[in-house]
Every structure is written in structure tokens, then in C-alpha cells.
Amino acid sequence: MTALAPAAAGARGPGAPAPRRSHVRRDARRLVPLAPAVVLLALFMLGPVIWSFYGSFTNAALTGPAAANPEFVGLENYANLLSDPDFPKSLWLTVVFVIASAVVGQNLVGLALAMLMRSAVKPVRAVVSTLVVAAWVLPEIVAAFAAYAFFHADGTLNSLLAGVGVTGPDWLFEYPMLAVILANVWRGTAFSMMVYAAAIAEVPPEITEAATVDGANGVQRLVWVTLPTIRRSISTNLMLTTLQTLSVFTLIYVMTGGGPGTDSSTLPILAYQEAFKFAQVGYGTAIATVMLVIGAIFSVVYIRSLKPEVD
């Protein structure tokens, strides 16, 4: 038997690369059905991204000579960003908005609701899930007007406070970021709740029971059993909610318009105002490109956390 092995290997010597070529051809055939999807993605997603990236290096405008014949200006738009006092403020407000309303708000509230509804009686689960999901399924413009009516100086919140003898502030003028953060938490928590509810349902009950037998209380079971088990679901949900919140425009624009002044002007609001209010399309596109880079950084961080652990 051992004498046959070299002979068999030698018989394949001249054509040794053939199996590899066959393997490559087989993989190529498997990729053929994906070709239409790849072409569509390149056409409708990659193409506009590349075009907008190029536009951020031009002086494109809505009026004047630059509207008809935009010129390549290199890094001028990005240099202007660094000297624009509104940009660092808008960048900071965007970070605060994303972390407070998505990373912390939606994820923590969604996880808490998922766990509470798991142990709640059926009527309570039905009522809570209906109320929470209703905010998510509403069209964004409708949800934005509902939030505006709730936080307005003469709106629902201050009416409820007046009912208990408390005079509420003008939330949209005095605390605009707090108002839009709470509105976005209300708007997007349902998605996180459903993701975590599905993930928690997949936690093996025998692991939880074993932890209980070992004397672990509810908090310890959450920290040492539930959260590590649903780690990948947490990372996925963090990525999705972060990217969605980073691009929120309608909710903030309807509620505050980015004001008062620029006190709630996140990057999407600033990009819109520069491009369409002040007609500087190239400059607004540069701001949008910065948003794209920030989203890419968040995506890389979350995707790395989704990689399987190697023993």
C-alpha cells in the first residue's frame, strides 16, 4: 500500500494544477447567479456613492455659474469644513444623538422591554407590543409630527404636567436635543425589542436553569448567561440602529428644523441646509461624505465584533 502512494502521486505530477483550476471554475460558476444582483448594487448604490464623492471635490451649486459648469476644487470644501464653526458643533451633536438615542436608548429600552414581556402575562404583552410597534410602523413624517405635537410648548407633555400642577418648559426651544433624542428612542425601540425578544427566546433554558441552581440571581444570569449568549444579536442590532440613527433627518427637521439656531443641527441637517438652503451643493456633499466615513467606521467596528471567536 505504501509503495502505491508515490506512484499515485507521481501519476498526477504533470497535471497537478488541474484540480485547482477545476475548483476555481466551479467557484466561478457558483457566482454566476449573483452577477445580476452585483450589477444592480453597483448601478444603484456604488455608482451614486462614487458620483457624490466626486461631487464633494467640486464647487457645484444650485445657482450661478457653478450650477451649469461646476469646477474641480480639490480639498477646498474639506478645508472649509475645518474652519466652519458650525461643523464641529454639528459633528458633536451627531455623536451625542447617535450614542444617546441608538447605542444607549433604543438598545437598553428594547432589551428591557424584551425581557419584561417574556415574563409578562399575555394581555400585558399584547398591549405593550402594540403601543411600542405602532411608533415603528408609522410613516416617518407622521411620527415626526406626532413627536412635535407631544413636545410642543402647548402640546401633550406640558398638558399632562399642567394636570399635576407642574409648568413644563418649551422643550423644542430650551431642550431641543433632549426632545429629538427621546422622540427617536420612542420611534425606533420596537425594532430592538423584536430583535432581542427573538434572541432571548433562543437562549438554551438548561443553561439558565443551571445558573439558577448554582445560586445566580436575576442580574447575574443576565450578565453571565443571557448577554454573552446573544452577543452576536447585540452587535448586529447596534450596527443597524447606529447606521439608521446616523442618517435621521425627517424627525429632527420637522421637530426643530435644526434650531434654535444650530442647537439641534446634526450632520444630515447641516448637509441639507448647506446644499439646498444656501445652494452650496459641493459643500453639502462634502458633509455627507464625512457622514459616510463615520458610518463606515462604525460598521467596521461592529463587523469585527461579529467575527467568530478563535480558540
ROMARMI-350629 format. One line per 2 residues: number of its first residue (from 1); for each residue x, y, z of N, C-alpha, C. Coordinates in pm, whole numbers, plus 32768, in hexadecimal, padded with zeros to 4 digits. Layout:
BEGIN
NUM) X:Y:Z:X:Y:Z:X:Y:Z | ...
//
This chain:
BEGIN
1) 8052:7F88:8000:8000:8000:8000:8056:807E:8000 | 80C2:807C:804F:8119:80F2:8053:8162:8107:7FD1
3) 817D:8098:7F88:81C3:80A7:7F08:816B:80E4:7E9F | 80E8:80D3:7EAF:808C:8109:7E4B:807B:819F:7E5A
5) 8092:81D3:7ED4:8078:8261:7EEB:80D0:82BA:7E97 | 8157:82A4:7E92:81A9:82F8:7E3C:8186:82EB:7DAA
7) 8161:826F:7D84:813E:825B:7CF7:80C3:82AB:7CD3 | 8061:82A9:7D30:7FE6:82F5:7D15:8003:8389:7D10
9) 8058:83B8:7D6F:807A:8446:7D6F:80C7:846B:7CF3 | 8124:840E:7CC8:8172:842B:7C50:811E:842C:7BD4
11) 80B5:83D8:7BD1:805E:83D4:7B5C:8016:8458:7B49 | 8002:84A6:7BB6:7FBA:8524:7BAC:801A:8599:7B98
13) 809D:857B:7B9B:8100:85E7:7B99:80EF:864B:7B2A | 80F1:8623:7AAA:80EC:8687:7A3E:806C:86D9:7A40
15) 7FFF:86A0:7A6E:7F7F:86E9:7A6D:7F53:8716:7AF6 | 7FB0:872A:7B53:7F8D:874C:7BDD:7F35:87C8:7BE8
17) 7F4B:8832:7B9A:7EF6:88AA:7BA8:7E67:8895:7B7A | 7E49:8829:7B34:7DC3:8816:7AFD:7D55:881A:7B65
19) 7D64:87D0:7BD7:7CF9:87D7:7C3A:7CE2:8865:7C6C | 7D4B:88B3:7C78:7D3B:893D:7CA6:7CEE:898F:7C40
21) 7D10:897D:7BBE:7CC7:89C6:7B56:7C35:899D:7B55 | 7C1D:891D:7B6A:7B93:88EC:7B6E:7B47:892A:7BE3
23) 7B8D:8935:7C53:7B4E:8971:7CC9:7B2C:8A04:7CB0 | 7B86:8A4C:7C6F:7B6D:8AD9:7C51:7AF7:8AE9:7BF3
25) 7AF3:8A92:7B8B:7A83:8A9A:7B2D:79FF:8A7C:7B73 | 7A01:8A1A:7BCE:7985:89F8:7C16:7956:8A6E:7C6C
27) 79B3:8AB1:7CB0:798F:8B26:7D01:795B:8B97:7CA8 | 7997:8BA6:7C32:796A:8C0F:7BD7:78DC:8BF5:7BA8
29) 78BC:8B76:7B8C:7833:8B56:7B62:77CE:8B72:7BD1 | 77F9:8B5E:7C4D:779E:8B79:7CBD:7781:8C0F:7CCC
31) 77DD:8C61:7C9F:77CC:8CF2:7CAB:7778:8D2D:7C3B | 7761:8CE1:7BD0:7715:8D16:7B5E:7689:8D44:7B86
33) 763D:8CF8:7BD6:75B6:8D29:7BFB:75B8:8DAD:7C49 | 762A:8DCD:7C88:7632:8E49:7CD4:7652:8EC2:7C7C
35) 7677:8EA9:7BFF:76A2:8F16:7BA7:7638:8F83:7B96 | 75B7:8F61:7B7C:7554:8FCD:7B6F:7547:9022:7BEC
37) 754B:8FE2:7C62:7541:902F:7CDE:75B9:908B:7CEF | 762F:9059:7CCD:76A7:90AA:7CD9:76A0:9122:7C7B
39) 7670:910B:7C02:7665:9178:7BA1:7602:91E2:7BD1 | 7590:91B5:7C07:752B:9214:7C39:7560:9264:7CAF
41) 75A6:9220:7D09:75E0:9267:7D7B:7646:92CE:7D4D | 7699:92A9:7CEE:76FC:9306:7CBA:76BA:937D:7C74
43) 764C:9361:7C2F:7609:93CA:7BE2:75BE:942C:7C3B | 7573:93F7:7C9C:751A:944C:7CEC:7553:9474:7D74
45) 75C1:9436:7DA0:75FA:945A:7E20:768A:948B:7E13 | 76DF:9438:7DD8:776B:9460:7DCC:777C:94D6:7D6E
47) 7730:94D7:7D00:773A:9546:7CA0:771B:95CD:7CDF | 76A6:95DE:7D21:7689:965F:7D62:76ED:9685:7DCD
49) 7721:9621:7E17:7783:9640:7E7F:7802:9679:7E40 | 7830:963A:7DD5:78A9:966C:7D91:7891:96F6:7D56
51) 781B:970A:7D1B:77FD:978C:7CDF:77F5:97FB:7D48 | 77B4:97DC:7DBC:77AB:9840:7E26:7835:985B:7E62
53) 7889:97F3:7E6A:7911:9806:7E9C:795D:9866:7E41 | 794C:9853:7DBE:798D:98B1:7D62:7952:993D:7D71
55) 78CD:9944:7D85:788D:99C7:7D94:78BF:9A15:7E0B | 78F0:99CE:7E72:7923:9A15:7EE8:79A5:9A5E:7ECB
57) 79E4:9A41:7E58:7A5F:9A86:7E30:7A43:9AF2:7DC7 | 79C6:9B18:7DB6:79A2:9B7F:7D54:795C:9BF2:7D9A
59) 7947:9C5E:7D51:78FE:9CD1:7D86:786F:9CD3:7D52 | 7835:9C5D:7D3C:77AC:9C54:7D08:774D:9CA4:7D5F
61) 76EF:9CE9:7D1D:7690:9D3E:7D63:7609:9D37:7D1D | 75A4:9D6E:7D5D:751E:9D71:7D22:7507:9DEC:7CCD
63) 7555:9E55:7CE2:7545:9ED1:7C97:75CF:9F03:7C6B | 75D0:9F5E:7C0D:764C:9F9B:7BE0:7696:9F47:7B7A
65) 770D:9F73:7B54:775B:9F2B:7AEF:777D:9E9C:7B17 | 7793:9E84:7B99:77B7:9DFE:7BC7:7745:9D9B:7BB8
67) 76CB:9DCC:7BA7:765A:9D72:7B93:7660:9D31:7B0A | 768C:9D7E:7AA6:7693:9D4A:7A1E:7718:9D06:7A02
69) 7784:9D3D:7A39:780A:9D07:7A1F:785A:9CFD:7AA1 | 783E:9C99:7AF1:788B:9C89:7B6D:791C:9C69:7B4F
71) 7974:9C9E:7BA1:7A02:9C8B:7B8E:7A3E:9C37:7C00 | 7AA7:9BEE:7BE0:7AEE:9B9F:7C43:7B40:9BFC:7C9B
73) 7B2A:9BF6:7D1F:7B6E:9C51:7D7B:7BC6:9C05:7DDF | 7BD8:9B83:7DCB:7C2F:9B36:7E24:7BF8:9B2B:7EB0
75) 7C4C:9B45:7F11:7C27:9B37:7F9E:7BF0:9BB7:7FDB | 7BC8:9C15:7F87:7B9B:9C97:7FBA:7B20:9C88:8015
77) 7AC0:9C33:7FED:7A48:9C21:8040:7A6B:9BE7:80C8 | 7AC7:9B88:80CA:7AEF:9B4B:814A:7B3F:9BAC:819F
79) 7B8E:9C01:8160:7BD6:9C69:81AA:7B74:9CCC:81E7 | 7B0A:9CED:819C:7AA5:9D47:81D1:7A5A:9D09:8246
81) 7A49:9C84:8243:7A08:9C41:82B3:7A56:9C55:8334 | 7ADB:9C4B:832B:7B2F:9C57:83A2:7B2B:9CE4:83DC
83) 7B0E:9D47:8389:7B09:9DD1:83B9:7A7B:9E01:83D4 | 7A18:9DAC:83B9:798C:9DD0:83CF:7967:9DB3:8461
85) 7941:9E18:84B0:7921:9E00:853D:78A6:9DA8:854F | 784F:9DA1:84EA:77D7:9D4E:84F6:77F4:9CB9:84E7
87) 7861:9C97:84A1:787B:9C09:8487:78A2:9BBB:8504 | 7905:9BE7:8555:7925:9B99:85CD:78AF:9B8F:862D
89) 785E:9BF8:8637:77E8:9BF2:868C:7785:9B8C:8657 | 776F:9B8E:85D3:7714:9B2E:8597:7748:9A9F:85A6
91) 77CB:9A8D:8598:7808:9A09:85A9:77F3:99D6:8637 | 7808:9A2E:8699:77F4:9A09:8725:7761:99E6:8740
93) 7705:9A36:870C:7677:9A1B:8720:764F:9996:86E1 | 768C:9975:866F:766F:98F5:862E:769D:9880:8684
95) 7715:988C:86BC:7749:9822:8713:76F0:9811:878D | 76C9:9880:87CA:7670:987A:883F:75EC:983B:881B
97) 75B4:9864:87A9:7532:9830:877E:7539:9799:8764 | 75A2:976C:8721:75AE:96DE:8701:75C4:968A:877E
99) 761F:96B6:87D5:763D:9667:884D:75C6:9666:88AD | 758A:96DC:88C4:751E:96E4:8926:749F:969F:88F7
101) 747A:96B1:8878:73F9:967E:884B:73FF:95F3:8810 | 7474:95CA:87D8:747F:9547:8798:74CE:94E6:87ED
103) 754F:9505:8802:75A7:94A8:8849:7574:948D:88D6 | 7549:94F7:891C:7519:94E7:89A5:7482:94DA:89A9
105) 743A:953E:8977:73AA:9542:8986:7360:94CD:894A | 7367:94BF:88C7:731A:9456:8883:7345:93CA:88AF
107) 73C6:93B6:88C1:73F5:9330:88E5:73D2:930B:8974 | 73E7:9367:89D2:73C8:9348:8A5D:7331:9339:8A73
109) 72E4:9397:8A3D:7253:938F:8A4D:721B:9316:8A04 | 724F:92FB:898C:7222:9285:8942:723F:9204:898B
111) 72B9:91F9:89C6:72DD:9181:8A12:7287:9173:8A8E | 7270:91E3:8AD5:721D:91DF:8B4E:718F:91B5:8B2D
113) 7157:91EC:8AC2:70CE:91C7:8A9C:70C7:9134:8A72 | 712B:9105:8A29:712B:9079:89FE:712D:901B:8A76
115) 717B:903D:8ADB:7184:8FE7:8B51:7106:8FF1:8BA7 | 70CF:9069:8BB4:7056:9079:8C04:6FDE:9034:8BC4
117) 6FD4:903F:8B40:6F63:9001:8AFA:6F6E:8F68:8AFA | 6FE7:8F36:8B0B:6FF9:8EA5:8B10:6FB5:8E68:8B8B
119) 6FB5:8EB6:8BF9:6F78:8E85:8C74:6EEF:8EC0:8C90 | 6EBE:8F1A:8C38:6E3C:8F59:8C4E:6DCB:8EFF:8C1F
121) 6D54:8F18:8C52:6CDF:8ECB:8C29:6CB8:8EF5:8B9B | 6C6D:8EA1:8B57:6C4F:8EB6:8AC9:6C0A:8F3A:8AAD
123) 6BA3:8F64:8AFA:6B63:8FE6:8ADB:6BC4:905B:8AE3 | 6C1D:9058:8B48:6C7F:90C4:8B55:6CDF:90C4:8ADF
125) 6D0D:904E:8AB6:6D66:9044:8A42:6D23:907D:89C6 | 6CA3:905E:89B3:6C5B:908D:893C:6C50:9125:893A
127) 6C2F:9160:89AD:6C1D:91F1:89B4:6CA2:9239:89A0 | 6D0B:920C:89E8:6D8D:924E:89E0:6DC9:9241:8954
129) 6DC2:91C9:891B:6DFA:91B6:8896:6DB1:920A:882E | 6D2D:9217:883C:6CE0:9269:87DF:6D08:92FC:87E8
131) 6D16:932F:8863:6D3A:93BC:8876:6DC6:93D8:8843 | 6E23:937C:885D:6EAE:9394:8835:6EBE:9386:879E
133) 6E83:931D:8765:6E92:9305:86D5:6E49:936F:8683 | 6DDE:93A8:86BB:6D92:940E:8671:6DEB:9484:864B
135) 6E46:94AC:86A5:6EA0:951B:8687:6EFF:94F7:8616 | 6F23:9479:860C:6F83:944D:85A6:6F44:9441:851D
137) 6EC6:9417:8516:6E86:9401:8495:6E4A:9481:845C | 6E40:94EA:84AE:6E0D:9569:8479:6E6C:95A0:840F
139) 6E37:95DE:83A6:6E90:9624:8349:6EE3:968C:8393 | 6F5E:969D:8369:6FBA:96F3:83B4:6F85:9781:83C3
141) 6F47:97B7:835C:6F14:983F:8364:6EA2:9849:83C8 | 6E4E:97E0:83D0:6DE0:97DF:8430:6E18:97D7:84BE
143) 6E7A:977F:84D3:6EB9:9773:8557:6EFC:97F6:857F | 6F38:983C:851F:6F7B:98BA:853E:6F16:9924:856A
145) 6EA4:992E:8526:6E3E:998E:854F:6E00:9968:85D5 | 6DF2:98E6:85EF:6DBE:98BA:8670:6E1E:98E1:86E1
147) 6EA1:98D0:86CA:6F04:98F7:872D:6F06:998F:873F | 6EF6:99D8:86D2:6EEF:9A6A:86DC:6E79:9A96:8731
149) 6E05:9A59:871A:6D8E:9A7A:8767:6D9F:9A55:87FA | 6DEB:99EC:8816:6DFE:99C0:88A0:6E59:9A1F:88EC
151) 6EC7:9A4E:88AC:6F2A:9AA0:88F2:6F14:9B36:88E0 | 6EB2:9B5F:8894:6E98:9BEE:8880:6E75:9C30:8905
153) 6E8D:9CB4:890B:6E72:9CFD:8987:6DE2:9CEC:89B5 | 6D85:9CE4:8957:6CF8:9CD0:8979:6CCB:9C42:8956
155) 6D2A:9BE6:8954:6D0B:9B5F:8929:6CE3:9B02:8999 | 6CE5:9A81:8977:6CB2:9A1B:89D1:6D01:9A12:8A53
157) 6D86:9A15:8A49:6DD9:9A04:8AC1:6DC0:9A72:8B26 | 6DC0:9AEF:8AFA:6DA9:9B5D:8B57:6D19:9B5E:8B8B
159) 6CBD:9B2D:8B3C:6C32:9B23:8B6C:6C29:9ABC:8BDD | 6C71:9A4C:8BCF:6C73:99E7:8C39:6CB7:9A1E:8CB6
161) 6D25:9A68:8CA3:6D68:9AA4:8D17:6D11:9B0C:8D5B | 6CC7:9B59:8D0D:6C6D:9BBD:8D48:6C00:9B7A:8D99
163) 6BD9:9B02:8D72:6B72:9AB9:8DBB:6B9B:9A95:8E48 | 6C20:9A8D:8E60:6C51:9A6F:8EE7:6C92:9AEA:8F27
165) 6C75:9B5F:8EED:6CA3:9BDB:8F29:6D31:9C03:8F08 | 6D6B:9BCB:8E9D:6DF5:9BEB:8E76:6DF2:9C37:8DF2
167) 6E3C:9CA5:8DED:6E45:9CF4:8D72:6EBD:9CC3:8D21 | 6EA2:9C89:8CB1:6F0D:9C52:8C5F:6F51:9CBB:8C0B
169) 6FCE:9CA5:8BE6:7018:9D04:8B92:6FF0:9CF5:8AFF | 7025:9D4D:8AAD:7017:9D3F:8A1D:7085:9CDF:89F0
171) 7063:9C5F:89EB:70C6:9BF7:89D4:7112:9C0B:8952 | 70CD:9C2F:88E7:710C:9C3A:8864:7167:9CB5:8859
173) 7157:9D14:88B5:71AB:9D8B:88B2:7218:9D85:891C | 71F8:9D55:8993:7258:9D53:8A00:72AC:9CD2:8A04
175) 726F:9C62:89DF:72B4:9BE1:89E2:729D:9B96:895F | 72C8:9BD0:88EF:72A8:9B92:886D:72E9:9B08:885B
177) 7367:9AF6:8885:73A8:9A75:8873:7369:9A0A:88CA | 7343:9A2D:8944:72FF:99CD:899A:727B:99A1:895B
179) 7233:99FF:8921:71B2:99DE:88E2:71C4:9980:886C | 7224:999D:8814:7234:9948:879E:7271:98C0:87C4
181) 72C4:98BB:882C:72FA:983B:885A:728B:97E3:888F | 7234:9819:88E4:71C5:97CC:891B:7165:97A1:88AC
183) 714F:97FA:884B:70F6:97D7:87DC:7130:9765:8789 | 71B2:9766:8774:71F0:96FB:8725:71F1:9677:8771
185) 7201:967D:87F5:71F7:9603:8846:716B:95C9:883A | 7106:961F:8847:707B:95F2:8838:7062:95B9:87AD
187) 709C:95F8:874A:7085:95CF:86C0:70C7:9549:869E | 713F:952F:86D3:718A:94BC:86A4:7198:9448:8704
189) 7162:9453:877E:7175:93EA:87E1:7135:9366:87B8 | 70C9:936B:876D:7081:92F0:8748:70DB:928F:86FE
191) 712F:92C1:86A5:7188:9269:865A:71E7:921F:86B8 | 7225:9269:8715:7280:9229:8774:7236:91C5:87CC
193) 71BC:91E7:87F5:716E:918D:8849:7155:9109:8802 | 7133:910D:8782:7116:9092:8739:7195:9040:8721
195) 7205:9084:8705:7283:903C:86F1:72AB:8FF4:8771 | 72A4:903A:87E1:72CE:8FFE:8860:726B:8F94:8890
197) 71EC:8FA8:8874:718A:8F43:889B:71A5:8EBF:8852 | 71C5:8EC9:87D1:71E4:8E50:8784:7266:8E11:87B4
199) 72C9:8E63:87D6:734A:8E2D:8804:733D:8DEA:888C | 72F4:8E28:88E7:72E4:8DF0:896E:7297:8D6D:8968
201) 7238:8D63:890C:71EA:8CE8:88FF:7241:8C72:88D6 | 72B6:8C8F:8898:7310:8C24:886B:7378:8BFE:88D4
203) 7378:8C43:8947:73D7:8C1E:89B1:73AF:8B97:89EA | 7408:8B34:89EB:73E5:8AAF:8A1F:73B6:8AB7:8AB0
205) 733D:8A88:8ACE:730A:8A92:8B57:735D:8A44:8BBC | 739E:89D8:8B90:73EC:8989:8BEF:7463:89D8:8C26
207) 7498:8A37:8BD6:7507:8A89:8C07:74D6:8AE6:8C76 | 7463:8B25:8C5F:7429:8B7D:8CC4:7405:8B30:8D41
209) 73CB:8AB9:8D2F:73A6:8A68:8DA3:7421:8A3E:8DF2 | 748E:8A1C:8DAC:7509:89F6:8DF1:7541:8A6B:8E41
211) 753A:8AE3:8E08:7569:8B59:8E51:7513:8B73:8ECC | 7491:8B5D:8EC0:7438:8B70:8F33:7457:8B0C:8FA2
213) 746F:8A90:8F79:7493:8A29:8FDC:7515:8A4D:9023 | 7572:8A8B:8FDA:75F2:8AB2:9016:75E7:8B2D:906E
215) 756E:8B65:9077:7559:8BD6:90D1:755F:8C5E:9090 | 7563:8C68:900A:7569:8CE9:8FC7:74E1:8D2F:8FCE
217) 74E4:8DB0:8FF0:7467:8DFC:8FF1:7447:8E30:8F66 | 73DD:8E7F:8F5B:73B1:8EAF:8ED8:7419:8F02:8E90
219) 745A:8F5D:8ED8:74C0:8FB3:8E9B:7538:8F5F:8E6F | 7561:8F02:8EC1:75D4:8EAE:8E9D:75B5:8E55:8E24
221) 753A:8E22:8E1D:7515:8DD2:8DA8:7515:8E27:8D2A | 74EA:8EA5:8D37:74EA:8EFF:8CC4:7578:8F1B:8C95
223) 75D2:8F3A:8CF4:765A:8F64:8CD2:76AF:8EEF:8CA1 | 76A3:8E7B:8CE3:76FD:8E0D:8CC7:76C4:8DA1:8C6C
225) 763F:8DA4:8C55:7603:8D3D:8C01:75C0:8D7A:8B86 | 755E:8DD1:8B9C:750C:8E03:8B2D:755D:8E5A:8ACD
227) 75A0:8EC1:8B03:75E8:8F1E:8AAB:7657:8EDC:8A5B | 76AC:8E85:8A98:7711:8E42:8A44:76D3:8DE8:89D9
229) 7661:8DAB:89F9:7622:8D51:8998:75EB:8D9C:8920 | 75B7:8E15:8936:757C:8E63:88C8:75DB:8ECF:8898
231) 765F:8EBC:88AE:76C1:8F23:888A:76BA:8F4A:87F8 | 76AB:8EEA:87A0:76A9:8F07:8710:762C:8F55:86EB
233) 75BB:8F37:872A:7541:8F83:8711:7550:9013:8742 | 7595:9025:87B3:75AD:90AC:87E6:7602:90FC:8784
235) 766D:90BF:8752:76C5:9105:86F4:767B:9128:8673 | 762B:90CB:8640:75DF:90E5:85C6:757C:9156:85DB
237) 7535:9152:864B:74D1:91BA:8666:7513:9241:867C | 7586:9243:86C0:75CE:92C0:86D3:75F5:92FD:864C
239) 7626:92AA:85F1:764E:92DC:856D:75D6:9316:8522 | 7567:92CE:8520:74F2:92FA:84D4:74B7:937A:850E
241) 74A7:9380:8593:746B:93F7:85D0:74C9:946F:85C5 | 754B:9457:85CE:75AB:94C6:85C2:75A7:9503:8537
243) 75AB:94AF:84D0:75AC:94E2:8447:7527:9526:8426 | 74B8:94EF:8457:7437:952D:843D:742D:95B5:8482
245) 745C:95BD:84FD:7453:963B:8548:74B2:96A4:8511 | 7524:9679:84DF:7583:96D7:84A5:7546:9726:8432
247) 74E8:96E9:83EB:74AD:972C:8376:7423:9767:8391 | 73F9:976E:840F:7374:97A6:842E:736F:9838:8404
249) 730C:9859:83B4:72FC:98E3:8385:726E:9918:83A0 | 720B:98CD:8372:7180:98FF:8378:7155:991E:8406
251) 7173:98C6:8463:7148:98D9:84EE:717D:995C:8527 | 71FE:9976:8514:7239:99F0:854B:720A:9A6C:84FF
253) 7200:9A5F:847B:71DB:9AD4:842B:714D:9B01:8449 | 70F2:9AA2:845C:7068:9AC6:847B:705B:9AFE:8507
255) 70A4:9AC2:8567:7094:9AEB:85F2:70D7:9B72:8610 | 7150:9B87:85DF:719B:9C00:8604:71D4:9C4B:858D
257) 71DD:9C0B:8518:721C:9C4B:84A6:72B1:9C62:84BB | 72EC:9C1C:851D:7379:9C2F:853C:7391:9C9B:85A3
259) 7327:9CE0:85CE:7334:9D4F:862B:7314:9D29:86BA | 7308:9D91:870D:731D:9E1F:86EB:73AE:9E3C:86C7
261) 73C0:9E8E:8662:7446:9EA5:862D:747A:9E25:85EE | 74E5:9DEF:8626:751C:9D6F:85F9:7524:9D0B:866D
263) 74CF:9D1E:86D2:74D8:9CCD:874C:74AA:9C3D:873A | 7468:9C1D:86CD:7444:9B92:86B1:7464:9B6E:8620
265) 74C7:9BB3:85E9:74EC:9B9E:855C:7553:9B2F:8554 | 7526:9AB4:8540:7581:9A44:852B:75B7:9A48:849C
267) 7610:99ED:847B:7650:99F0:83F7:75EC:99E6:8383 | 7585:998F:8388:7524:998F:831A:74DD:9A15:8309
269) 74BC:9A57:8378:747B:9ADA:8370:74DA:9B41:8336 | 7557:9B41:8365:75BA:9BA0:8333:75D4:9B8B:829E
271) 75DE:9B0E:8273:75F6:9AF1:81E5:7582:9B23:8190 | 7507:9B0D:81BE:7491:9B3B:8174:7490:9BD4:816C
273) 74AA:9C16:81DA:74A5:9CA8:81DA:7510:9CE3:817F | 7589:9CAD:8184:75F4:9CE3:812F:75D8:9CC9:809C
275) 75A0:9C53:807C:758C:9C2F:7FF0:7511:9C72:7FB4 | 74A2:9C79:7FFF:7423:9CA5:7FC3:73F0:9D2A:7FF9
277) 741D:9D52:8071:73F5:9DD6:80A3:7457:9E40:8077 | 74D8:9E1E:807E:753F:9E7E:8054:7578:9E5D:7FCB
279) 7541:9DF7:7F88:755D:9DD6:7EFB:75EB:9DA6:7EE2 | 7636:9D81:7F4C:76BF:9D50:7F3B:76BD:9CB7:7F39
281) 769F:9C80:7EC4:768D:9BF0:7EB9:7710:9BA5:7ED2 | 777D:9BD6:7E9D:77FF:9B95:7EB2:7825:9B92:7F44
283) 780E:9C01:7F8A:7830:9C08:8018:77D5:9BAB:8069 | 7755:9BA9:8047:76F9:9B4F:808C:771C:9ABD:8072
285) 7749:9A9F:7FF9:7771:9A16:7FD9:77ED:99ED:8028 | 7847:9A4B:8042:78BD:9A2E:8094:7893:9A06:8122
287) 782D:9A4A:8157:77FA:9A27:81DC:77BD:999B:81D9 | 7773:997D:816E:7738:98F7:8160:77A4:988D:8155
289) 7814:98AD:8116:7882:984E:810A:78BF:9831:8193 | 78C9:9897:81E7:78F9:9883:826F:789B:9824:82BA
291) 7819:9834:82A6:77B8:97D8:82E2:77D1:9749:82B2 | 77ED:973B:8231:7808:96B6:81F9:7881:9676:823B
293) 78E9:96C6:8251:7963:9693:8292:7945:9669:8322 | 78F9:96BB:8369:78D6:9699:83F4:7886:9617:83F8
295) 7825:9609:839D:77D8:958D:8396:7830:9515:8376 | 7892:9528:831F:78ED:94BA:82FD:7941:9491:8376
297) 796C:94F3:83C6:79BB:94D4:843D:7968:9482:84A0 | 78ED:94AF:84B8:7895:9463:8511:787F:93D6:84DB
299) 786C:93C9:8459:7852:9346:841D:78C9:92E8:8430 | 7942:931D:8419:79BA:92CA:8428:79C7:9298:84B9
301) 79AE:92F2:8518:79B8:92CC:85A6:7955:925E:85C7 | 78D7:926F:859B:7871:920C:85BC:7889:9188:8572
303) 78B3:918F:84F4:78CC:9115:84A8:793F:90C5:84E4 | 79A6:910A:8513:7A14:90C4:8555:79E4:907E:85D3
305) 7986:90BA:8618:7952:907B:8692:78FB:9004:8672 | 78CD:8FF7:85F5:787B:8F86:85CD:78CE:8F0E:85A2
307) 7950:8F1F:8593:79A4:8EAF:8568:79A2:8E41:85D1 | 799A:8DC5:85A6:799A:8D57:8609:7A1C:8D52:8657
309) 7A10:8D2E:86D5:7A86:8D25:8729:7ADA:8CAB:8704 | 7B5D:8CBC:86FD:7BB8:8C50:86DB:7BFA:8C1E:875B
311) 7BEA:8B9D:8774:7C25:8B64:87ED:7CBD:8B5B:87DD
//
